[in-house]
């Protein structure tokens, strides 16, 4: 397996490993700032590949913040390996996630984040947005980098397969095809509205965990995805 590193916005690096057995690309995002942040740690088994990729951008020990959307192996499986590699790093996660999982599992005390709280990284500002059950997990939350308008999407718009680094094409159709395969999204009365609220951030870049990075009208893409999930919910009620 090869791990690619690409700068998808100013100072934001996409670290992507395609896993053929899963027919899925696993992606982390490294934000280069005075206090660098790694969003998604990746699976424990991928740690050697991902950590080597990080060294192409910076020494791993520089990482100050480690974050992820929700408690799941590909989101935070190698969390403690990263804490060992970066002695000054703290895990920053949703208040609920810290209470129910991360405080018990992390080797160092994590930093709980309130909805709307901003971490000033020095040259980058990331706003935490609580998104319970979106895409899944009651502890879920996303991060929005304000300087570049980049939404770190986690599993939103997940697409199977291996993709080009960036795209301006539609994300919704591949995401719904993947949903038909995985049934991964928590379909609730709040799913569509939560996704449409993310559109209010007016992101210019959508940084997917499993798929290409989208450049363009991110708000329109989010609204379309939210509407599609509402339509699916109505179909089963």
C-alpha positions in Angstrom: 0.0 0.0 0.0 1.2 3.5 -0.8 0.4 6.6 1.2 0.1 9.9 -0.8 0.5 13.4 0.7 -1.0 16.4 -1.1 -1.6 20.0 0.0 -5.4 20.5 -0.6 -5.6 24.1 0.9 -3.0 26.5 2.2 -1.2 24.5 4.9 -3.7 21.6 5.0 -2.3 18.2 3.9 -4.3 15.2 2.8 -2.6 11.9 3.8 -4.3 9.1 1.8 -3.8 5.3 1.9 -5.9 3.1 -0.5 -6.6 -0.3 1.1 -7.4 -2.7 -1.7 -9.0 -5.4 0.5 -11.6 -2.8 1.7 -11.7 -1.0 -1.7 -11.6 2.2 0.4 -9.2 5.1 0.8 -8.4 6.1 4.4 -7.5 9.7 4.8 -6.0 11.9 7.5 -5.6 15.7 7.4 -2.6 17.5 8.9 -2.9 21.3 9.5 0.4 23.0 9.5 0.4 25.9 12.0 2.2 27.1 15.0 0.3 24.4 16.8 -0.2 21.7 14.2 -3.3 19.5 14.3 -3.9 16.0 13.0 -7.5 15.2 12.2 -8.1 11.4 12.2 -5.3 9.3 13.4 -6.0 6.3 11.2 -6.1 2.6 12.1 -3.3 1.2 14.3 -2.2 -1.0 11.4 -1.7 2.0 9.2 0.3 4.0 11.7 3.7 3.2 10.2 2.6 4.4 6.8 0.8 7.5 8.1 3.6 8.5 10.4 6.1 8.2 7.6 3.9 10.4 5.5 3.7 13.0 8.2 7.4 13.3 8.3 7.3 14.5 4.7 5.6 17.6 6.0 7.0 18.0 9.6 8.5 16.1 12.4 5.7 14.1 14.1 6.8 15.4 17.5 5.6 18.9 16.5 2.0 17.9 16.5 0.1 19.8 19.2 -3.5 18.7 18.7 -5.1 15.3 17.7 -8.7 15.3 16.8 -11.4 13.2 15.1 -15.1 13.1 14.5 -16.2 10.1 16.6 -14.9 7.1 18.4 -14.2 4.5 15.7 -11.0 2.7 14.7 -10.2 4.5 11.5 -10.9 7.8 13.3 -8.7 7.3 16.4 -7.3 3.7 16.4 -3.7 4.9 16.6 -4.4 7.8 19.0 -2.1 6.5 21.7 0.7 5.9 19.2 0.5 9.5 18.1 0.4 10.7 21.8 3.7 8.7 22.3 5.3 10.2 19.2 4.2 13.8 20.0 4.9 14.4 23.7 3.2 17.8 23.8 0.1 16.7 21.9 -3.4 16.7 23.4 -6.5 15.0 22.1 -9.4 17.4 21.5 -12.8 15.8 21.0 -16.5 16.5 21.7 -17.5 16.9 25.3 -19.7 13.8 25.1 -17.0 11.7 23.4 -14.5 12.6 26.1 -17.0 11.6 28.8 -18.1 8.2 27.3 -14.9 7.0 25.6 -11.8 9.1 25.1 -11.0 10.0 28.7 -10.8 6.3 29.5 -8.9 5.2 26.4 -6.4 8.0 25.8 -3.0 7.7 27.5 -3.2 11.4 28.4 -6.2 13.5 29.6 -8.1 14.8 26.5 -9.4 18.3 26.0 -13.2 18.4 25.8 -14.6 20.8 23.2 -17.9 22.7 23.4 -20.1 23.2 20.3 -18.8 26.2 18.5 -15.5 26.4 20.4 -12.5 27.6 18.4 -8.9 26.4 18.7 -6.5 29.1 17.6 -3.6 27.1 16.2 -1.6 30.2 15.2 -2.1 30.8 11.5 -5.1 28.5 11.4 -8.4 28.6 13.4 -10.5 25.4 13.7 -14.1 25.6 14.9 -15.6 22.5 16.5 -19.2 21.8 15.4 -21.1 19.2 17.3 -23.1 16.9 15.0 -24.6 14.1 17.1 -25.3 11.0 15.0 -24.0 12.7 11.8 -22.6 10.8 10.1 -22.9 8.3 13.0 -22.0 8.1 16.6 -23.7 10.1 19.3 -20.3 11.7 20.1 -19.8 13.0 16.6 -18.5 16.4 15.7 -16.7 18.0 12.7 -14.1 20.8 12.4 -14.1 23.8 10.2 -10.9 25.6 9.4 -11.9 29.3 9.1 -8.9 30.8 7.3 -9.2 28.4 4.3 -12.9 27.6 4.5 -12.2 23.9 4.8 -14.7 21.6 6.4 -13.1 18.4 7.7 -16.0 16.1 6.8 -15.1 12.8 8.4 -17.5 10.1 6.9 -19.8 12.6 5.2 -19.8 11.9 1.5 -18.0 8.6 1.9 -17.3 7.0 -1.5 -15.9 3.5 -2.1 -12.8 3.0 -4.3 -9.7 5.0 -5.1 -10.1 8.6 -6.2 -8.1 11.5 -7.5 -6.9 13.9 -4.8 -9.3 16.7 -5.7 -12.5 17.1 -7.6 -15.1 19.6 -8.7 -17.6 16.9 -9.6 -20.7 15.8 -7.7 -20.2 14.1 -4.4 -23.7 13.1 -3.6 -24.3 10.3 -6.1 -21.2 8.4 -5.1 -22.0 9.0 -1.4 -25.5 7.6 -1.8 -24.1 4.6 -3.7 -21.7 3.9 -0.8 -24.6 4.3 1.7 -26.5 1.6 -0.2 -23.5 -0.7 0.4 -22.6 0.2 4.0 -25.8 1.6 5.6 -23.4 3.6 7.7 -25.4 6.8 8.2 -27.6 7.2 11.3 -30.9 8.1 9.6 -32.8 10.2 12.1 -35.3 13.2 11.9 -32.3 15.4 12.6 -29.9 14.0 9.9 -30.9 16.3 7.0 -31.2 19.4 9.1 -27.8 18.8 10.8 -26.1 18.5 7.4 -27.9 21.6 6.1 -26.7 23.6 9.2 -23.1 22.8 8.1 -23.9 24.5 4.8 -24.2 27.8 6.8 -20.5 27.7 7.2 -20.2 28.2 3.4 -17.2 25.9 3.0 -15.1 26.3 -0.1 -13.3 22.9 0.4 -14.9 19.7 1.6 -12.1 17.4 3.0 -13.5 13.8 2.9 -12.1 11.0 5.0 -13.0 8.4 2.3 -13.0 10.1 -1.1 -11.6 13.1 -3.0 -11.3 16.6 -1.6 -14.0 18.8 -3.2 -13.4 22.4 -4.3 -16.4 24.6 -5.1 -19.8 25.4 -3.6 -19.6 23.2 -0.5 -22.8 24.6 0.9 -24.8 23.5 -2.1 -23.3 20.0 -1.9 -24.2 19.8 1.8 -27.8 21.0 1.2 -28.2 18.4 -1.5 -26.9 15.6 0.7 -29.2 16.7 3.6 -32.2 16.7 1.3 -31.3 13.3 0.0 -31.3 11.8 3.5 -34.6 13.5 4.3 -36.0 11.9 1.2 -34.7 8.5 2.3 -36.2 8.9 5.8 -39.6 9.8 4.4 -39.5 6.7 2.2 -39.2 4.4 5.2 -41.7 6.1 7.5 
